[in-house]
Amino acid sequence: MFMINAQEGYGKGDEFIIERLKQTSTPVFLVVNKIDQIHPDELFLLIDEYRTRYPFKEIVPISALEGNNINTLLQQIEGYLPEGPQFYPADQVTDHPERFIISELIREKVLHLTREEIPHSIAVAIESIKPDENGKIHVAATIVVERDSQKGIVIGKRGSLLKEVGQKARRDIEALLGSKVYLELWVKVQKDWRNKSTHLRDFGFREDEY
């Protein structure tokens, strides 16, 4: 996909790129952005100029700012993509295990509720996920921070913030698991956990993600 600015004419940089494109057999789209900034007559002349330089498979004028023709571009791209093998079941939306997704749901709520007070140096370790005899699922998790001051922020005054994290996360976990959930949360300080691969693995991160 070769994207150009509709406000700029054909230049040496374009010529350099097109010479490289001539060396590939891959279909190339010309995407003309910022069409909302020029007159249609100028757009037609610009497209004609590029069309004489290279046999583009598709030429799609768009405005990323206004959203014009974005869906058309996506449909055109999809039409050229080969259908690959289905590696996962149709209802599986991620290759991460449920434990990791649950930990991320809890972590998301902590980051959202603490806003700028807590940096992204927190993790969530799922200690256990156990169903009881009534079908309710008990989830025990530990929120890990790097400093004592962060622990106090996450817990909040008389535990108010931690309680809100639990309430909001529990609703999302119930939607994920399709069952009632009892969520138990603790907060623990683990200094410098981000620089230790053993801790990263414990918190559900795969080796190719750190």
C-alpha positions as semicolon CSV with decimal commas, in nm:
position;residue;x (nm);y (nm);z (nm)
1;M;0,000;0,000;0,000
2;F;0,154;0,327;-0,116
3;M;-0,007;0,626;0,057
4;I;0,040;0,980;-0,071
5;N;-0,070;1,325;0,039
6;A;-0,322;1,470;-0,207
7;Q;-0,189;1,819;-0,135
8;E;0,157;1,730;-0,264
9;G;0,242;1,659;-0,626
10;Y;0,455;1,381;-0,769
11;G;0,818;1,422;-0,660
12;K;1,157;1,254;-0,637
13;G;1,058;1,066;-0,322
14;D;0,762;0,912;-0,504
15;E;0,984;0,823;-0,797
16;F;1,227;0,646;-0,563
17;I;0,946;0,441;-0,404
18;I;0,790;0,349;-0,737
19;E;1,123;0,220;-0,866
20;R;1,132;-0,011;-0,565
21;L;0,771;-0,117;-0,623
22;K;0,861;-0,225;-0,976
23;Q;1,080;-0,494;-0,823
24;T;0,792;-0,669;-0,648
25;S;0,513;-0,889;-0,778
26;T;0,287;-0,807;-0,482
27;P;-0,030;-0,613;-0,572
28;V;0,012;-0,247;-0,479
29;F;-0,265;-0,004;-0,383
30;L;-0,231;0,369;-0,428
31;V;-0,408;0,538;-0,137
32;V;-0,457;0,912;-0,184
33;N;-0,512;1,075;0,156
34;K;-0,642;1,425;0,245
35;I;-0,885;1,443;-0,047
36;D;-1,093;1,680;0,166
37;Q;-0,819;1,941;0,121
38;I;-0,821;1,971;-0,260
39;H;-1,068;2,032;-0,544
40;P;-1,198;1,719;-0,724
41;D;-1,048;1,839;-1,054
42;E;-0,703;1,851;-0,893
43;L;-0,758;1,504;-0,750
44;F;-0,835;1,356;-1,093
45;L;-0,520;1,511;-1,239
46;L;-0,310;1,378;-0,950
47;I;-0,447;1,026;-0,989
48;D;-0,380;1,034;-1,364
49;E;-0,021;1,137;-1,295
50;Y;0,042;0,839;-1,066
51;R;-0,148;0,600;-1,292
52;T;0,099;0,668;-1,573
53;R;0,391;0,591;-1,342
54;Y;0,288;0,248;-1,211
55;P;0,014;-0,013;-1,274
56;F;-0,153;0,007;-0,933
57;K;-0,403;-0,272;-0,869
58;E;-0,638;-0,030;-0,697
59;I;-0,645;0,347;-0,647
60;V;-0,847;0,458;-0,346
61;P;-0,891;0,828;-0,256
62;I;-0,959;0,872;0,117
63;S;-0,977;1,127;0,394
64;A;-0,849;0,975;0,716
65;L;-0,963;1,287;0,904
66;E;-1,320;1,282;0,771
67;G;-1,343;0,903;0,739
68;N;-1,425;0,920;0,368
69;N;-1,382;0,591;0,178
70;I;-1,213;0,415;0,473
71;N;-1,459;0,124;0,457
72;T;-1,404;0,102;0,082
73;L;-1,029;0,076;0,138
74;L;-1,073;-0,199;0,397
75;Q;-1,303;-0,393;0,164
76;Q;-1,054;-0,363;-0,121
77;I;-0,770;-0,488;0,100
78;E;-0,981;-0,777;0,226
79;G;-1,060;-0,877;-0,131
80;Y;-0,691;-0,934;-0,204
81;L;-0,607;-1,124;0,115
82;P;-0,592;-1,503;0,078
83;E;-0,802;-1,702;0,322
84;G;-0,572;-1,878;0,567
85;P;-0,623;-2,187;0,781
86;Q;-0,839;-2,161;1,093
87;F;-0,597;-2,211;1,380
88;Y;-0,851;-2,160;1,660
89;P;-1,223;-2,233;1,715
90;A;-1,462;-1,970;1,581
91;D;-1,567;-1,864;1,932
92;Q;-1,208;-1,821;2,058
93;V;-1,110;-1,455;2,036
94;T;-0,759;-1,483;2,185
95;D;-0,481;-1,738;2,230
96;H;-0,422;-1,623;2,588
97;P;-0,560;-1,846;2,865
98;E;-0,858;-1,734;3,074
99;R;-0,636;-1,668;3,376
100;F;-0,441;-1,406;3,182
101;I;-0,758;-1,238;3,052
102;I;-0,902;-1,223;3,403
103;S;-0,580;-1,068;3,534
104;E;-0,592;-0,806;3,258
105;L;-0,954;-0,720;3,339
106;I;-0,856;-0,653;3,701
107;R;-0,545;-0,460;3,598
108;E;-0,751;-0,246;3,361
109;K;-0,982;-0,141;3,644
110;V;-0,690;-0,047;3,869
111;L;-0,532;0,170;3,600
112;H;-0,864;0,334;3,515
113;L;-0,959;0,416;3,873
114;T;-0,615;0,537;3,986
115;R;-0,566;0,741;3,665
116;E;-0,235;0,932;3,687
117;E;-0,152;0,824;4,042
118;I;-0,024;0,478;3,951
119;P;0,211;0,417;3,658
120;H;0,167;0,107;3,446
121;S;0,409;-0,081;3,671
122;I;0,142;-0,302;3,822
123;A;0,058;-0,665;3,754
124;V;-0,210;-0,907;3,864
125;A;-0,139;-1,266;3,964
126;I;-0,433;-1,507;3,964
127;E;-0,387;-1,731;4,267
128;S;-0,681;-1,964;4,207
129;I;-1,005;-2,012;4,012
130;K;-1,237;-2,264;4,176
131;P;-1,608;-2,337;4,124
132;D;-1,817;-2,419;4,431
133;E;-2,101;-2,669;4,466
134;N;-2,355;-2,403;4,365
135;G;-2,180;-2,321;4,038
136;K;-2,036;-1,992;4,163
137;I;-1,672;-1,936;4,069
138;H;-1,428;-1,813;4,333
139;V;-1,140;-1,610;4,191
140;A;-0,849;-1,512;4,414
141;A;-0,603;-1,256;4,276
142;T;-0,312;-1,047;4,398
143;I;-0,245;-0,698;4,263
144;V;0,132;-0,647;4,257
145;V;0,291;-0,302;4,281
146;E;0,652;-0,190;4,307
147;R;0,636;0,053;4,602
148;D;0,464;0,079;4,939
149;S;0,315;0,415;4,842
150;Q;0,145;0,252;4,542
151;K;-0,006;-0,014;4,766
152;G;-0,181;0,252;4,972
153;I;-0,320;0,419;4,661
154;V;-0,458;0,092;4,521
155;I;-0,626;0,003;4,850
156;G;-0,768;0,352;4,899
157;K;-0,919;0,508;5,208
158;R;-1,057;0,227;5,426
159;G;-1,030;-0,005;5,125
160;S;-1,272;0,197;4,911
161;L;-1,075;0,192;4,587
162;L;-0,991;-0,178;4,608
163;K;-1,359;-0,250;4,668
164;E;-1,456;-0,053;4,356
165;V;-1,191;-0,233;4,151
166;G;-1,339;-0,563;4,267
167;Q;-1,696;-0,466;4,185
168;K;-1,616;-0,345;3,834
169;A;-1,380;-0,632;3,753
170;R;-1,625;-0,892;3,885
171;R;-1,893;-0,781;3,637
172;D;-1,653;-0,820;3,344
173;I;-1,527;-1,157;3,469
174;E;-1,884;-1,282;3,503
175;A;-1,951;-1,179;3,143
176;L;-1,634;-1,361;3,034
177;L;-1,704;-1,683;3,224
178;G;-2,082;-1,680;3,192
179;S;-2,122;-1,750;3,563
180;K;-2,158;-1,575;3,898
181;V;-1,819;-1,486;4,045
182;Y;-1,687;-1,420;4,394
183;L;-1,371;-1,211;4,354
184;E;-1,116;-1,184;4,633
185;L;-0,835;-0,930;4,595
186;W;-0,511;-0,863;4,782
187;V;-0,237;-0,606;4,720
188;K;0,132;-0,693;4,754
189;V;0,459;-0,503;4,702
190;Q;0,709;-0,681;4,476
191;K;0,999;-0,446;4,415
192;D;1,140;-0,428;4,061
193;W;0,917;-0,712;3,935
194;R;0,926;-0,587;3,574
195;N;1,297;-0,664;3,542
196;K;1,270;-1,026;3,656
197;S;1,165;-1,282;3,396
198;T;1,046;-1,528;3,661
199;H;0,794;-1,274;3,790
200;L;0,681;-1,190;3,436
201;R;0,607;-1,557;3,369
202;D;0,423;-1,586;3,701
203;F;0,201;-1,295;3,599
204;G;0,104;-1,465;3,272
205;F;0,333;-1,286;3,025
206;R;0,479;-1,506;2,754
207;E;0,850;-1,490;2,674
208;D;0,788;-1,325;2,334
209;E;0,608;-1,037;2,510
210;Y;0,903;-0,912;2,718
